[in-house]
Amino acid sequence: MAACLLLGCRRIPCPRAAWRVFGLTIAFAAIAAIGTVITGGNYMFLRHKPPRSSLLDLMGPWPWYIVAGAVLAVAMFAVLEAVAHAIGRHA
């Protein structure tokens, strides 16, 4: 959705907005982790991977796929931030 707003509608986010969203995502994951421990569930696949094959299989075993996912998210947020900055400079 953020990419559509940026590339399609030319809506430029506030400075460092991507990093605030990443922080909120980490906070939500922490809440999901607490819920996982309390209920014995597997919210956001924090306890184990899904039973069927998924892209998480490419990110290594538990808990490394969680770390790899966070690194991938940071990379995606950094690219989006760079594109937003470039578009904002030329707007």
C-alpha positions as CSV (number, residue, x, y, z in Angstrom):
1,M,0.0,0.0,0.0
2,A,2.8,2.4,0.9
3,A,4.5,1.8,-2.5
4,C,1.1,2.5,-4.3
5,L,0.7,5.8,-2.5
6,L,4.3,6.7,-3.2
7,L,4.6,5.6,-6.8
8,G,1.1,5.9,-8.0
9,C,-0.3,9.0,-6.2
10,R,3.1,10.7,-5.5
11,R,2.2,11.0,-1.8
12,I,5.5,11.6,0.0
13,P,5.7,10.3,3.6
14,C,7.0,12.5,6.4
15,P,10.8,12.2,7.1
16,R,11.7,8.9,8.9
17,A,8.1,7.7,8.6
18,A,9.3,4.3,7.5
19,W,11.4,3.9,10.6
20,R,8.4,4.8,12.8
21,V,6.3,2.2,11.0
22,F,9.1,-0.4,11.5
23,G,9.1,0.4,15.2
24,L,5.4,0.0,15.4
25,T,5.7,-3.3,13.6
26,I,8.3,-4.5,16.2
27,A,6.0,-3.4,19.0
28,F,3.1,-5.3,17.4
29,A,5.3,-8.4,17.1
30,A,6.2,-8.1,20.8
31,I,2.5,-8.0,21.7
32,A,1.9,-11.0,19.4
33,A,4.8,-12.8,21.1
34,I,3.2,-12.2,24.5
35,G,-0.1,-13.6,23.1
36,T,1.8,-16.6,21.7
37,V,3.3,-17.4,25.1
38,I,0.0,-16.9,27.0
39,T,-2.2,-18.9,24.6
40,G,0.3,-21.4,23.2
41,G,-0.6,-20.2,19.7
42,N,1.7,-19.3,16.9
43,Y,0.9,-15.7,16.1
44,M,3.0,-14.2,13.3
45,F,4.8,-17.6,13.2
46,L,6.9,-16.5,16.1
47,R,7.0,-20.0,17.6
48,H,7.5,-22.1,14.5
49,K,7.1,-22.1,10.8
50,P,3.8,-23.0,9.1
51,P,3.4,-26.7,8.5
52,R,3.4,-26.3,4.7
53,S,6.3,-24.9,2.6
54,S,6.5,-21.1,2.6
55,L,9.0,-18.3,1.9
56,L,10.1,-18.6,5.5
57,D,11.8,-21.9,4.5
58,L,14.3,-19.7,2.6
59,M,15.2,-17.7,5.7
60,G,16.6,-20.5,7.9
61,P,15.4,-22.3,11.0
62,W,13.8,-20.8,14.0
63,P,14.6,-18.2,15.3
64,W,16.8,-17.1,12.4
65,Y,13.9,-16.7,10.1
66,I,12.5,-14.1,12.4
67,V,15.8,-12.2,12.3
68,A,16.0,-12.6,8.5
69,G,12.5,-11.3,8.2
70,A,13.4,-8.2,10.3
71,V,16.5,-7.6,8.2
72,L,14.4,-7.9,5.0
73,A,11.9,-5.5,6.4
74,V,14.6,-3.0,7.2
75,A,16.0,-3.3,3.7
76,M,12.5,-2.8,2.1
77,F,11.8,0.2,4.4
78,A,15.2,1.7,3.4
79,V,14.5,1.3,-0.3
80,L,11.1,2.9,0.1
81,E,12.6,5.7,2.1
82,A,15.2,6.3,-0.5
83,V,12.7,6.3,-3.3
84,A,10.4,8.7,-1.4
85,H,13.4,11.0,-0.8
86,A,14.3,10.9,-4.5
87,I,10.7,11.6,-5.6
88,G,10.4,14.4,-3.0
89,R,13.5,16.0,-4.3
90,H,12.2,16.1,-7.8
91,A,8.7,17.1,-7.0
